[in-house]
Amino acid sequence: TSRGTYNDSTLRMFNVLVEASDHKTPPATKTGTTEQLLITNGAGNGHISRNLRIALMEIELVQPYVSILGAGGVALEDDIVPSKDRSNRSCMQNKAMLIPSNKKEIEIEWTVGGGFTVDETRIIHGRWEDMPPSIDGSGQLTDEDLAKLDGKINTLDATVGGGTTQW
C-alpha cells in the first residue's frame, strides 16, 4: 500500500546538483573513463564516472521491482529486459517453468531493486487460469488486484525479514 497520496502533478522530476570538484575544470586525469564504470573504485573511476553512477542510481530508484533469479536450482537469465514487451501475459511464453504437481516445495531466489531498504517481499503463486485478466505479469499488483485473488491463489511471506538492496 502507498504511504503517501500523490496526484498527477507531483513527483514528476527531481533535481540533483553534484559538486564534483573544487575546481570548475578539473584535470583530465581526474574525470575518469568508462572502464569499470559500475565499480565504485574501478580503474576508470573519476568525477564523470562517479556522476554517471549517481544518475543511474536515481533512475533505478524511480520504482521498486523484483527480479526472479532462479527456481528449483534452475537459474533464470534476463528476468528484466528494458523495453521488452511484457503485456498480455507474454511471460507465459518466454518466462515459463514447469513444476511437477507432486512437488511439495521449491526454492525461489529473487532480488529487489528500486530502493535502499526492503521492508518485506511476498511471493504470490497460482495457475494463470485462476488469475484475473488485470494481472498480466508486467506490473505491480494493486489492492484491487489482490482482493480479486482472495481464495484463488497462495501467498508466502518471505522469511528473510527485509534487508538492503545493492545501494
DSSP file (Angstrom, degrees, kcal/mol; ACC not computed):
  #  RESIDUE AA STRUCTURE BP1 BP2  ACC     N-H-->O    O-->H-N    N-H-->O    O-->H-N    TCO  KAPPA ALPHA  PHI   PSI    X-CA   Y-CA   Z-CA
    1    1 A T              0   0    0      0, 0.0     2,-0.2     0, 0.0   141,-0.0   0.000 360.0 360.0 360.0 152.9    0.0    0.0    0.0
    2    2 A S        -     0   0    0      1,-0.1     3,-0.0     2,-0.1     0, 0.0  -0.481 360.0-156.4 -76.9 142.5    1.1    3.6   -0.7
    3    3 A R  S    S+     0   0    0     -2,-0.2     2,-0.3     2,-0.0    -1,-0.1   0.516  77.1  38.3 -94.3  -7.0    2.4    5.6    2.2
    4    4 A G  S    S-     0   0    0      2,-0.0     2,-0.5     0, 0.0    -2,-0.1  -0.909  75.4-123.5-138.4 165.6    1.6    8.9    0.6
    5    5 A T        +     0   0    0     -2,-0.3     2,-0.3    -3,-0.0    -2,-0.0  -0.959  35.0 173.9-114.0 124.5   -1.1   10.5   -1.5
    6    6 A Y        -     0   0    0     -2,-0.5     2,-0.2     4,-0.1    -2,-0.0  -0.923  15.9-155.4-129.2 151.1    0.0   12.0   -4.8
    7    7 A N    >   -     0   0    0     -2,-0.3     3,-1.6     1,-0.0    -2,-0.0  -0.598  44.1 -84.3-115.0-176.0   -1.7   13.5   -7.8
    8    8 A D  T 3  S+     0   0    0      1,-0.3    -2,-0.0    -2,-0.2    -1,-0.0   0.698 123.0  54.1 -64.4 -19.5   -0.7   13.8  -11.5
    9    9 A S  T 3  S+     0   0    0      2,-0.0     3,-0.3     3,-0.0     2,-0.3   0.387  94.4  82.1-100.0   5.9    1.3   17.0  -10.9
   10   10 A T  S <  S+     0   0    0     -3,-1.6    -4,-0.1     1,-0.2     0, 0.0  -0.760  89.6  14.7-108.5 157.7    3.6   15.8   -8.1
   11   11 A L  S    S+     0   0    0     -2,-0.3    -1,-0.2     2,-0.1     3,-0.1   0.801  74.3 136.6  55.9  36.6    6.8   13.8   -8.2
   12   12 A R  S    S-     0   0    0     -3,-0.3     2,-0.3     1,-0.2    -1,-0.1   0.757  73.7 -10.3 -82.2 -24.8    7.3   14.3  -11.9
   13   13 A M        -     0   0    0      2,-0.0     2,-0.3     0, 0.0    -1,-0.2  -0.986  55.6-150.4-161.6 162.8   11.0   15.0  -11.5
   14   14 A F        -     0   0    0     -2,-0.3     2,-0.4    -3,-0.1     0, 0.0  -0.990  14.8-140.8-141.1 153.2   13.7   15.7   -9.1
   15   15 A N        -     0   0    0     -2,-0.3     2,-0.4     2,-0.0    -2,-0.0  -0.908  13.0-170.9-118.1 136.9   16.9   17.7   -9.4
   16   16 A V        -     0   0    0     -2,-0.4     2,-0.6     2,-0.0    -2,-0.0  -0.993   7.5-160.4-129.5 129.1   20.3   16.8   -8.0
   17   17 A L        -     0   0    0     -2,-0.4     2,-0.6     2,-0.0    -2,-0.0  -0.945  10.5-165.8-107.9 120.9   23.3   19.1   -8.0
   18   18 A V        -     0   0    0     -2,-0.6     2,-1.1    33,-0.0     3,-0.1  -0.926  13.2-151.3-110.4 118.0   26.6   17.3   -7.6
   19   19 A E        +     0   0    0     -2,-0.6     3,-0.1     1,-0.2    -2,-0.0  -0.778  23.1 175.5 -85.3 103.5   29.6   19.3   -6.7
   20   20 A A        +     0   0    0     -2,-1.1     2,-0.3     1,-0.2    -1,-0.2   0.759  55.4   9.5 -86.7 -26.7   32.2   17.0   -8.3
   21   21 A S        -     0   0    0     -3,-0.1    -1,-0.2     1,-0.1     0, 0.0  -0.982  60.7-123.6-151.7 157.0   35.4   19.0   -7.8
   22   22 A D  S    S+     0   0    0     -2,-0.3     2,-0.4    -3,-0.1    -1,-0.1   0.712 100.9  67.0 -72.3 -19.9   36.8   22.0   -6.0
   23   23 A H  S    S-     0   0    0      1,-0.1    -2,-0.1     4,-0.0    -3,-0.1  -0.835  80.3-137.7-105.9 139.2   37.9   23.2   -9.5
   24   24 A K  S    S+     0   0    0     -2,-0.4    -1,-0.1     1,-0.3    -4,-0.1   0.864 104.5  28.9 -61.1 -36.5   35.5   24.3  -12.2
   25   25 A T  S    S-     0   0    0     -3,-0.0    -1,-0.3     0, 0.0     3,-0.1  -0.817  85.3-163.0-126.0  90.0   37.6   22.4  -14.8
   26   26 A P        -     0   0    0      0, 0.0     5,-0.1     0, 0.0    -5,-0.0  -0.304  35.8 -86.2 -69.5 158.4   39.4   19.5  -13.1
   27   27 A P    >   -     0   0    0      0, 0.0     3,-2.5     0, 0.0     4,-0.5  -0.313  37.2-114.5 -62.9 148.7   42.4   17.9  -14.9
   28   28 A A  G >> S+     0   0    0      1,-0.3     3,-0.9     2,-0.2     4,-0.6   0.773 114.4  66.5 -56.2 -28.4   41.5   15.2  -17.4
   29   29 A T  G 34 S+     0   0    0      1,-0.2    -1,-0.3     2,-0.1     3,-0.0   0.676 103.1  47.3 -68.7 -15.3   43.3   12.6  -15.2
   30   30 A K  G <4 S+     0   0    0     -3,-2.5    17,-2.4     1,-0.1    -1,-0.2   0.510  93.9  74.8-102.1  -7.2   40.6   13.2  -12.5
   31   31 A T  T <4 S-     0   0    0     -3,-0.9    17,-2.0    -4,-0.5    18,-1.1   0.798  88.4-143.4 -80.5 -27.4   37.5   13.0  -14.7
   32   32 A G     <  -     0   0    0     -4,-0.6     2,-0.2    13,-0.2    13,-0.2  -0.209   4.6-112.6  93.1 175.2   37.5    9.2  -15.2
   33   33 A T        -     0   0    0     11,-2.5    13,-0.1     2,-0.3    11,-0.1  -0.756  30.5 -98.3-136.7-178.7   36.7    6.8  -18.0
   34   34 A T  S >  S+     0   0    0     -2,-0.2     3,-1.6    11,-0.1     2,-0.2   0.514  82.1 119.0 -84.3  -4.3   34.1    4.2  -18.9
   35   35 A E  T 3  S-     0   0    0      1,-0.3     9,-1.1     2,-0.1    -2,-0.3  -0.463  95.9  -8.6 -64.1 126.7   36.5    1.4  -17.9
   36   36 A Q  T >  S+     0   0    0     -2,-0.2     3,-1.8     7,-0.2     6,-0.3   0.881  87.1 170.9  50.8  43.6   34.8   -0.5  -15.0
   37   37 A L  T <   +     0   0    0     -3,-1.6    16,-0.1     1,-0.3    -2,-0.1   0.825  69.5  47.3 -53.6 -40.4   32.2    2.2  -14.9
   38   38 A L  T 3  S+     0   0    0     -4,-0.2     2,-0.6     3,-0.1    -1,-0.3   0.435  90.5  93.2 -88.7   2.2   29.9    0.4  -12.4
   39   39 A I  S X  S-     0   0    0     -3,-1.8     3,-2.2     1,-0.1     5,-0.1  -0.864  74.6-139.1 -98.2 121.4   32.7   -0.5  -10.0
   40   40 A T  T 3  S+     0   0    0     -2,-0.6    -1,-0.1     1,-0.3    13,-0.1   0.856  99.7  19.7 -49.8 -50.0   32.9    2.2   -7.3
   41   41 A N  T 3  S+     0   0    0     -3,-0.1    -1,-0.3     4,-0.1    -4,-0.1  -0.130  96.5 147.1-113.2  37.4   36.7    2.3   -7.1
   42   42 A G    X   -     0   0    0     -3,-2.2     3,-1.8    -6,-0.3    -6,-0.1  -0.022  67.1 -89.7 -67.7 175.0   37.3    0.7  -10.5
   43   43 A A  T 3  S+     0   0    0      1,-0.3    -7,-0.2   -11,-0.0    -1,-0.1   0.801 126.1  45.2 -58.1 -33.1   40.2    1.5  -12.8
   44   44 A G  T 3  S+     0   0    0     -9,-1.1   -11,-2.5    -5,-0.1    -1,-0.3   0.191  80.8 142.7 -98.7  17.8   38.3    4.3  -14.6
   45   45 A N    <   +     0   0    0     -3,-1.8     2,-0.3   -13,-0.2   -13,-0.2  -0.283  20.0 118.2 -64.0 141.2   36.9    6.0  -11.5
   46   46 A G  S  > S-     0   0    0    -15,-0.2     4,-2.3   -14,-0.1   -15,-0.3  -0.956  75.1 -61.9-178.3-172.1   36.7    9.8  -11.6
   47   47 A H  H  > S+     0   0    0    -17,-2.4     4,-2.1    -2,-0.3   -16,-0.2   0.923 128.2  41.4 -59.8 -49.0   34.3   12.7  -11.4
   48   48 A I  H  > S+     0   0    0    -17,-2.0     4,-2.3     2,-0.2    -1,-0.2   0.934 116.0  48.1 -69.3 -45.7   32.3   11.9  -14.5
   49   49 A S  H  > S+     0   0    0    -18,-1.1     4,-1.9    -5,-0.3    -1,-0.2   0.887 112.2  50.7 -63.3 -36.8   32.1    8.2  -14.0
   50   50 A R  H  X S+     0   0    0     -4,-2.3     4,-1.9   -19,-0.2    -1,-0.2   0.909 110.6  49.1 -64.7 -41.9   31.0    8.8  -10.4
   51   51 A N  H  X S+     0   0    0     -4,-2.1     4,-2.4    -5,-0.2    -2,-0.2   0.853 107.7  54.5 -67.9 -34.3   28.3   11.2  -11.6
   52   52 A L  H  X S+     0   0    0     -4,-2.3     4,-2.5     2,-0.2    -1,-0.2   0.907 107.4  50.6 -63.3 -40.9   27.1    8.6  -14.1
   53   53 A R  H  X S+     0   0    0     -4,-1.9     4,-2.2     2,-0.2    -2,-0.2   0.893 109.3  51.3 -63.9 -38.3   26.7    6.1  -11.3
   54   54 A I  H  X S+     0   0    0     -4,-1.9     4,-2.3     2,-0.2    -2,-0.2   0.931 110.6  48.3 -62.4 -45.2   24.7    8.7   -9.3
   55   55 A A  H  X S+     0   0    0     -4,-2.4     4,-2.0     1,-0.2    -2,-0.2   0.905 111.3  49.9 -63.2 -41.5   22.4    9.3  -12.3
   56   56 A L  H  X S+     0   0    0     -4,-2.5     4,-2.3     1,-0.2    -1,-0.2   0.888 109.7  51.5 -64.5 -38.0   21.9    5.5  -12.9
   57   57 A M  H  X S+     0   0    0     -4,-2.2     4,-1.9     2,-0.2    -2,-0.2   0.913 107.9  52.2 -64.4 -41.3   21.1    5.1   -9.2
   58   58 A E  H  < S+     0   0    0     -4,-2.3     4,-0.2     1,-0.2    -2,-0.2   0.900 110.2  48.5 -61.7 -40.4   18.5    7.9   -9.4
   59   59 A I  H >< S+     0   0    0     -4,-2.0     3,-1.4     1,-0.2     4,-0.3   0.924 110.4  51.7 -63.7 -44.3   16.9    6.2  -12.4
   60   60 A E  H >< S+     0   0    0     -4,-2.3     3,-0.7     1,-0.3    -1,-0.2   0.840 103.6  58.6 -60.6 -34.7   16.8    2.8  -10.6
   61   61 A L  T 3< S+     0   0    0     -4,-1.9    -1,-0.3     1,-0.2    -2,-0.2   0.454  78.8  92.1 -79.5   0.4   15.1    4.4   -7.5
   62   62 A V  T <  S+     0   0    0     -3,-1.4    -1,-0.2    -4,-0.2    -2,-0.1   0.897 101.2   3.2 -62.6 -41.0   12.1    5.6   -9.5
   63   63 A Q  S <  S-     0   0    0     -3,-0.7    -1,-0.2    -4,-0.3    52,-0.1  -0.984  76.6-115.1-150.5 134.7   10.1    2.4   -8.9
   64   64 A P        +     0   0    0      0, 0.0     2,-0.3     0, 0.0    50,-0.3  -0.327  39.2 175.2 -64.6 149.7   10.6   -0.8   -6.8
   65   65 A Y  E     -A  113   0A   0     48,-1.9    48,-2.5     2,-0.0     2,-0.4  -0.981  24.0-138.6-151.3 161.5   10.9   -4.0   -8.7
   66   66 A V  E     -A  112   0A   0     -2,-0.3     2,-0.5    46,-0.2    46,-0.2  -0.969  11.0-162.4-122.4 139.1   11.6   -7.7   -8.2
   67   67 A S  E     -A  111   0A   0     44,-2.6    44,-2.3    -2,-0.4     2,-0.5  -0.988  17.0-136.2-122.4 125.0   13.7   -9.9  -10.4
   68   68 A I  E     -A  110   0A   0     -2,-0.5    42,-0.3    42,-0.2    11,-0.2  -0.686  19.6-176.3 -80.0 124.4   13.5  -13.7  -10.1
   69   69 A L  E     -     0   0A   0     40,-2.6     7,-3.1    -2,-0.5     2,-0.3   0.787  58.8 -30.4 -91.3 -32.4   17.0  -15.2  -10.2
   70   70 A G  E     -AB 109  75A   0     39,-1.6    39,-2.8     5,-0.3     2,-0.3  -0.979  45.1-145.8-176.4 164.8   16.0  -18.9  -10.1
   71   71 A A  E >  S-AB 108  74A   0      3,-2.0     3,-2.0    -2,-0.3    37,-0.2  -0.982  81.2  -1.7-147.1 134.2   13.6  -21.6   -9.1
   72   72 A G  T 3  S-     0   0    0     35,-2.7    36,-0.1    -2,-0.3     3,-0.1   0.821 130.5 -54.5  58.1  33.0   14.3  -25.1   -8.1
   73   73 A G  T 3  S+     0   0    0     34,-0.4     2,-0.6     1,-0.2    -1,-0.3   0.467 111.1 121.9  80.8   1.1   18.0  -24.7   -8.7
   74   74 A V  E <   -B   71   0A   0     -3,-2.0    -3,-2.0     2,-0.0     2,-0.2  -0.877  60.2-134.3-100.6 121.1   17.5  -23.5  -12.3
   75   75 A A  E     -B   70   0A   0     -2,-0.6     2,-0.6    -5,-0.2    -5,-0.3  -0.527  12.2-149.8 -73.7 136.1   18.9  -20.1  -13.0
   76   76 A L        -     0   0    0     -7,-3.1     3,-0.4    -2,-0.2     2,-0.3  -0.941  14.5-155.0-107.5 121.2   16.7  -17.7  -14.8
   77   77 A E        +     0   0    0     -2,-0.6    -9,-0.0     1,-0.2    -8,-0.0  -0.650  65.7   9.5 -97.3 152.1   18.5  -15.3  -17.0
   78   78 A D        +     0   0    0     -2,-0.3    -1,-0.2     1,-0.1     3,-0.1   0.882  65.8 163.3  53.1  48.3   17.4  -11.9  -18.2
   79   79 A D  S    S+     0   0    0     -3,-0.4     2,-0.6     1,-0.2    -1,-0.1   0.894  72.8  38.0 -63.0 -38.6   14.3  -11.7  -16.0
   80   80 A I  S    S+     0   0    0    -12,-0.1    -1,-0.2   -13,-0.0    -2,-0.1  -0.955  70.9 176.0-117.5 115.2   14.0   -8.0  -16.5
   81   81 A V    >   -     0   0    0     -2,-0.6     3,-1.8    -3,-0.1     0, 0.0  -0.968  33.1-119.8-119.4 115.5   14.9   -6.7  -20.0
   82   82 A P  T 3  S+     0   0    0      0, 0.0     3,-0.1     0, 0.0    -2,-0.0  -0.210  92.6   6.9 -55.7 141.9   14.4   -3.0  -20.6
   83   83 A S  T 3  S+     0   0    0      1,-0.2     2,-0.4     3,-0.0     3,-0.0   0.488  91.8 138.4  65.9   6.7   11.9   -2.0  -23.3
   84   84 A K    <   -     0   0    0     -3,-1.8     2,-0.3     1,-0.1    -1,-0.2  -0.678  62.3-111.2 -82.5 133.9   10.8   -5.6  -23.8
   85   85 A D        +     0   0    0     -2,-0.4    -1,-0.1     1,-0.1    -4,-0.0  -0.470  43.0 166.9 -65.7 123.9    7.1   -6.0  -24.3
   86   86 A R        +     0   0    0     -2,-0.3     3,-0.4    52,-0.1     5,-0.3   0.117  36.2 116.3-123.2  18.8    5.7   -7.8  -21.2
   87   87 A S    >   +     0   0    0      1,-0.2     3,-1.4     2,-0.2     4,-0.0  -0.316  62.2  31.6 -84.9 171.0    2.0   -7.1  -21.8
   88   88 A N  T 3  S-     0   0    0      1,-0.3    -1,-0.2     2,-0.1    49,-0.1   0.817 129.4 -67.3  53.0  36.7   -0.8   -9.6  -22.5
   89   89 A R  T >  S+     0   0    0     47,-0.4     3,-2.2    -3,-0.4     4,-0.3   0.825  81.1 158.6  57.9  35.1    0.9  -12.2  -20.3
   90   90 A S  T X>  +     0   0    0     -3,-1.4     3,-1.6     1,-0.3     4,-1.5   0.745  62.6  75.0 -60.6 -22.4    3.8  -12.6  -22.7
   91   91 A C  H 3> S+     0   0    0     45,-0.4     4,-2.3    -5,-0.3    -1,-0.3   0.707  79.3  73.4 -64.9 -17.1    5.9  -14.0  -19.9
   92   92 A M  H <4 S+     0   0    0     -3,-2.2    -1,-0.3     1,-0.2    -2,-0.2   0.823 105.2  37.3 -64.1 -28.8    3.8  -17.2  -20.3
   93   93 A Q  H <4 S+     0   0    0     -3,-1.6    -2,-0.2    -4,-0.3     3,-0.2   0.847 130.5  26.2 -90.2 -37.7    5.8  -17.9  -23.4
   94   94 A N  H  < S+     0   0    0     -4,-1.5    -2,-0.2     1,-0.1    -3,-0.2   0.526 127.9  36.6-109.6  -4.3    9.3  -16.6  -22.5
   95   95 A K  S  < S+     0   0    0     -4,-2.3     2,-0.3    -5,-0.2    -1,-0.1  -0.042  82.9 129.0-134.9  34.1    9.4  -17.0  -18.7
   96   96 A A        -     0   0    0     -3,-0.2     2,-0.4    -4,-0.2    -4,-0.1  -0.634  31.9-173.1 -94.9 150.3    7.5  -20.2  -18.0
   97   97 A M        -     0   0    0     -2,-0.3     2,-0.6     2,-0.0    -2,-0.0  -0.987  19.6-135.6-142.2 130.1    8.7  -23.1  -15.9
   98   98 A L        -     0   0    0     -2,-0.4    -2,-0.0     3,-0.0     0, 0.0  -0.766  20.8-172.5 -89.9 121.9    7.0  -26.4  -15.5
   99   99 A I        -     0   0    0     -2,-0.6    -2,-0.0     4,-0.0     7,-0.0  -0.965  31.1-111.9-115.1 122.6    7.0  -27.6  -11.9
  100  100 A P    >   -     0   0    0      0, 0.0     3,-1.7     0, 0.0     0, 0.0  -0.207  20.1-129.2 -54.6 139.8    5.7  -31.1  -11.3
  101  101 A S  T 3  S+     0   0    0      1,-0.3    -2,-0.0     3,-0.0    -3,-0.0   0.726 106.9  58.7 -65.6 -21.6    2.3  -31.2   -9.4
  102  102 A N  T 3  S+     0   0    0      2,-0.0     2,-0.5     0, 0.0    -1,-0.3   0.473  77.8 111.7 -86.7  -0.2    3.7  -33.6   -6.9
  103  103 A K    <   -     0   0    0     -3,-1.7     3,-0.1     1,-0.2    -4,-0.0  -0.632  47.1-172.0 -75.7 119.3    6.5  -31.2   -5.9
  104  104 A K        +     0   0    0     -2,-0.5     2,-0.3     1,-0.2    -1,-0.2   0.790  66.7  21.0 -84.3 -30.1    5.7  -30.1   -2.3
  105  105 A E        -     0   0    0      2,-0.0     2,-0.3   -33,-0.0    -1,-0.2  -0.982  57.3-179.3-139.8 149.7    8.4  -27.4   -2.0
  106  106 A I        -     0   0    0     -2,-0.3     2,-0.5    -3,-0.1    -7,-0.0  -0.973  25.0-130.7-147.2 136.7   10.5  -25.3   -4.4
  107  107 A E        -     0   0    0     -2,-0.3   -35,-2.7     2,-0.0     2,-0.5  -0.758  22.6-165.9 -89.9 128.6   13.1  -22.8   -3.5
  108  108 A I  E     -A   71   0A   0     -2,-0.5     2,-0.4   -37,-0.2   -37,-0.2  -0.958   2.7-158.7-117.0 130.5   12.8  -19.5   -5.4
  109  109 A E  E     +A   70   0A   0    -39,-2.8   -40,-2.6    -2,-0.5   -39,-1.6  -0.902  20.9 159.9-110.0 136.4   15.6  -16.9   -5.4
  110  110 A W  E     -A   68   0A   0     -2,-0.4     2,-0.3   -42,-0.3   -42,-0.2  -0.960  25.8-146.2-147.8 164.9   14.9  -13.2   -6.1
  111  111 A T  E     -A   67   0A   0    -44,-2.3   -44,-2.6    -2,-0.3     2,-0.4  -0.951  13.9-140.0-131.1 154.1   16.5   -9.8   -5.7
  112  112 A V  E     +A   66   0A   0     -2,-0.3    54,-0.4   -46,-0.2     2,-0.2  -0.941  23.5 171.4-117.7 136.3   14.8   -6.5   -5.1
  113  113 A G  E     +A   65   0A   0    -48,-2.5   -48,-1.9    -2,-0.4     3,-0.1  -0.714  45.8  69.4-128.7-178.0   15.8   -3.2   -6.7
  114  114 A G  S    S+     0   0    0    -50,-0.3     2,-0.3    -2,-0.2    -1,-0.1   0.764  96.1  52.5  79.1  25.8   14.5    0.3   -6.9
  115  115 A G  S    S-     0   0    0     -3,-0.1    52,-0.4     1,-0.1    -1,-0.2  -0.976  76.5-118.5-171.8 175.0   15.1    1.2   -3.3
  116  116 A F  S    S+     0   0    0     -2,-0.3    49,-1.9     1,-0.2     2,-0.3   0.811  95.0  22.9 -96.0 -38.8   17.6    1.4   -0.5
  117  117 A T  E     -C  164   0B   0     47,-0.2     2,-0.5    50,-0.1    47,-0.3  -0.914  66.7-139.1-129.0 157.4   15.9   -1.0    2.0
  118  118 A V  E     -C  163   0B   0     45,-3.5    45,-1.8    -2,-0.3     3,-0.1  -0.967  13.5-177.6-117.5 118.0   13.4   -3.8    1.7
  119  119 A D        -     0   0    0     -2,-0.5     2,-0.3     1,-0.3    -1,-0.2   0.895  69.7 -23.8 -80.3 -42.2   10.7   -4.0    4.4
  120  120 A E        -     0   0    0     41,-0.1     2,-0.3    42,-0.1    -1,-0.3  -0.982  51.4-155.0-162.7 156.2    9.1   -7.1    3.1
  121  121 A T        -     0   0    0     -2,-0.3    37,-2.2    37,-0.2     2,-0.4  -0.963  12.0-161.8-132.4 155.4    8.6   -9.2    0.0
  122  122 A R  E     -D  157   0C   0     -2,-0.3     2,-0.5    35,-0.2    35,-0.2  -0.999  10.8-144.2-140.0 137.8    5.8  -11.6   -0.8
  123  123 A I  E     -D  156   0C   0     33,-2.7    33,-2.5    -2,-0.4     2,-0.5  -0.901  13.9-168.8-102.6 127.2    5.5  -14.4   -3.3
  124  124 A I  E     +D  155   0C   0     -2,-0.5     2,-0.4    31,-0.2    31,-0.2  -0.971  14.2 174.9-113.8 122.6    2.1  -14.9   -4.9
  125  125 A H  E     +D  154   0C   0     29,-2.5    29,-2.4    -2,-0.5     2,-0.3  -0.960  13.1 120.1-132.9 149.9    1.8  -18.0   -6.9
  126  126 A G        -     0   0    0     -2,-0.4     2,-0.3    27,-0.2    27,-0.1  -0.968  60.7 -61.7 178.0 179.2   -1.1  -19.7   -8.7
  127  127 A R    >   -     0   0    0     25,-0.3     3,-1.8    -2,-0.3     4,-0.5  -0.626  41.0-126.5 -84.5 142.7   -2.2  -21.0  -12.0
  128  128 A W  G >  S+     0   0    0     -2,-0.3     3,-1.8     1,-0.3    -1,-0.1   0.881 109.6  60.6 -55.6 -39.2   -2.6  -18.5  -14.8
  129  129 A E  G 3  S+     0   0    0      1,-0.3    -1,-0.3    -3,-0.0    -2,-0.0   0.707 102.7  52.9 -65.7 -16.5   -6.2  -19.6  -15.4
  130  130 A D  G <  S+     0   0    0     -3,-1.8    -1,-0.3     2,-0.1    -2,-0.2   0.528  91.6  95.0 -91.0  -7.1   -7.0  -18.6  -11.8
  131  131 A M  S <  S-     0   0    0     -3,-1.8    18,-0.0    -4,-0.5    -5,-0.0  -0.651  80.4-117.3 -87.7 138.4   -5.6  -15.1  -12.3
  132  132 A P    >   -     0   0    0      0, 0.0     3,-2.1     0, 0.0    -2,-0.1  -0.389  31.9-109.2 -66.2 152.7   -7.9  -12.2  -13.2
  133  133 A P  T 3  S+     0   0    0      0, 0.0   -45,-0.1     0, 0.0   -44,-0.1   0.747 113.9  70.9 -56.8 -25.5   -7.1  -10.6  -16.6
  134  134 A S  T 3  S+     0   0    0      1,-0.1     2,-0.8     2,-0.1    11,-0.1   0.719  85.6  75.7 -66.6 -18.4   -5.8   -7.5  -14.9
  135  135 A I    <   +     0   0    0     -3,-2.1    -1,-0.1     1,-0.1    -4,-0.1  -0.833  51.6 151.0 -97.0 108.8   -2.8   -9.5  -13.7
  136  136 A D        -     0   0    0     -2,-0.8   -45,-0.4     3,-0.0   -47,-0.4   0.323  63.6-106.1-122.3   7.9   -0.5   -9.9  -16.7
  137  137 A G  S    S+     0   0    0      2,-0.2    -2,-0.1   -48,-0.1   -50,-0.1   0.597  98.0  94.6  82.1  10.1    2.9  -10.2  -15.1
  138  138 A S  S    S+     0   0    0      2,-0.1     2,-0.3   -48,-0.0   -52,-0.1   0.441  82.5  23.0-116.1   0.0    4.0   -6.7  -16.2
  139  139 A G  S    S-     0   0    0    -53,-0.1     2,-0.2   -74,-0.0    -2,-0.2  -0.908  86.3 -72.7-153.0 179.6    3.3   -4.5  -13.3
  140  140 A Q        -     0   0    0     -2,-0.3     2,-0.2     1,-0.1    -2,-0.1  -0.534  51.2-110.6 -80.1 146.7    2.7   -4.2   -9.6
  141  141 A L        -     0   0    0     -2,-0.2     2,-0.2     4,-0.1    -1,-0.1  -0.552  28.0-143.6 -77.5 139.5   -0.5   -5.6   -8.1
  142  142 A T     >  -     0   0    0     -2,-0.2     4,-2.3     1,-0.1     5,-0.2  -0.467  30.2-103.9 -91.2 170.7   -2.9   -3.1   -6.7
  143  143 A D  H  > S+     0   0    0      1,-0.2     4,-2.1     2,-0.2     5,-0.1   0.863 125.4  55.1 -61.6 -34.4   -5.1   -3.6   -3.6
  144  144 A E  H  > S+     0   0    0      2,-0.2     4,-1.7     1,-0.2    -1,-0.2   0.904 106.5  50.1 -65.4 -41.8   -8.0   -4.2   -6.0
  145  145 A D  H  > S+     0   0    0      1,-0.2     4,-1.1     2,-0.2    -2,-0.2   0.931 110.5  50.0 -60.0 -45.8   -6.0   -6.9   -7.8
  146  146 A L  H  X S+     0   0    0     -4,-2.3     4,-0.7     1,-0.2     3,-0.4   0.877 106.9  54.5 -62.9 -37.5   -5.2   -8.6   -4.5
  147  147 A A  H >< S+     0   0    0     -4,-2.1     3,-0.9     1,-0.2    -1,-0.2   0.883 105.2  53.9 -63.7 -37.6   -8.8   -8.5   -3.5
  148  148 A K  H 3< S+     0   0    0     -4,-1.7    -1,-0.2     1,-0.2    -2,-0.2   0.764 106.5  54.0 -65.9 -24.6   -9.7  -10.4   -6.7
  149  149 A L  H >X S+     0   0    0     -4,-1.1     3,-3.0    -3,-0.4     4,-1.1   0.609  75.0 130.8 -85.3 -12.8   -7.2  -13.1   -5.8
  150  150 A D  T << S-     0   0    0     -3,-0.9     4,-0.1    -4,-0.7    -3,-0.1  -0.163  85.4  -1.5 -50.6 119.2   -8.6  -13.8   -2.4
  151  151 A G  T 34 S+     0   0    0      2,-0.3    -1,-0.3     1,-0.1    -2,-0.1   0.300 119.1  82.1  85.3  -9.8   -9.1  -17.6   -2.1
  152  152 A K  T <4 S+     0   0    0     -3,-3.0   -25,-0.3   -22,-0.1     2,-0.2   0.679  93.6  28.8 -99.2 -20.7   -7.8  -18.3   -5.6
  153  153 A I  S  < S-     0   0    0     -4,-1.1     2,-0.4   -27,-0.1    -2,-0.3  -0.750  74.5-114.1-133.2 176.8   -4.1  -18.2   -5.1
  154  154 A N  E     -D  125   0C   0    -29,-2.4   -29,-2.5    -2,-0.2     2,-0.4  -0.887  23.0-163.0-114.3 145.8   -1.5  -18.9   -2.5
  155  155 A T  E     -D  124   0C   0     -2,-0.4     2,-0.4   -31,-0.2   -31,-0.2  -0.969   3.8-166.5-127.7 148.6    0.8  -16.3   -0.9
  156  156 A L  E     -D  123   0C   0    -33,-2.5   -33,-2.7    -2,-0.4     2,-0.4  -0.993  15.9-141.1-130.9 124.3    4.0  -16.8    1.1
  157  157 A D  E     -D  122   0C   0     -2,-0.4   -35,-0.2   -35,-0.2     2,-0.1  -0.707  32.8-110.3 -81.7 135.0    5.6  -14.0    3.1
  158  158 A A    >   -     0   0    0    -37,-2.2     3,-0.5    -2,-0.4   -37,-0.2  -0.389  18.0-149.2 -64.3 139.7    9.4  -14.1    2.8
  159  159 A T  T 3  S+     0   0    0      1,-0.2    -1,-0.1     2,-0.1    -2,-0.0   0.366  78.3  92.4 -92.2   5.6   11.0  -15.2    6.0
  160  160 A V  T 3  S-     0   0    0    -39,-0.1    -1,-0.2     1,-0.1    -2,-0.0   0.714  84.7-138.2 -74.5 -18.4   14.1  -13.1    5.3
  161  161 A G    <   -     0   0    0     -3,-0.5    -2,-0.1   -40,-0.1     2,-0.1   0.750  50.2 -71.1  72.2  24.2   12.7  -10.1    7.3
  162  162 A G        +     0   0    0    -41,-0.1     2,-0.3   -45,-0.0   -43,-0.2  -0.294  59.9 174.4  88.7-174.8   13.8   -7.4    4.9
  163  163 A G  E     -C  118   0B   0    -45,-1.8   -45,-3.5    -2,-0.1     2,-0.3  -0.985  34.4 -54.5 162.0-161.0   17.2   -6.1    4.2
  164  164 A T  E     -C  117   0B   0     -2,-0.3   -47,-0.2   -47,-0.3   -52,-0.2  -0.705  38.3-135.0-109.3 160.8   19.2   -3.8    2.0
  165  165 A T        -     0   0    0    -49,-1.9   -52,-0.1    -2,-0.3    -1,-0.1  -0.295  48.3 -77.2 -98.2-170.8   19.5   -3.6   -1.8
  166  166 A Q              0   0    0    -54,-0.4   -50,-0.1     1,-0.3   -53,-0.1   0.694 360.0 360.0 -64.9 -16.7   22.6   -3.1   -3.9
  167  167 A W              0   0    0    -52,-0.4    -1,-0.3  -110,-0.1   -51,-0.1   0.457 360.0 360.0 -88.9 360.0   22.7    0.6   -3.0
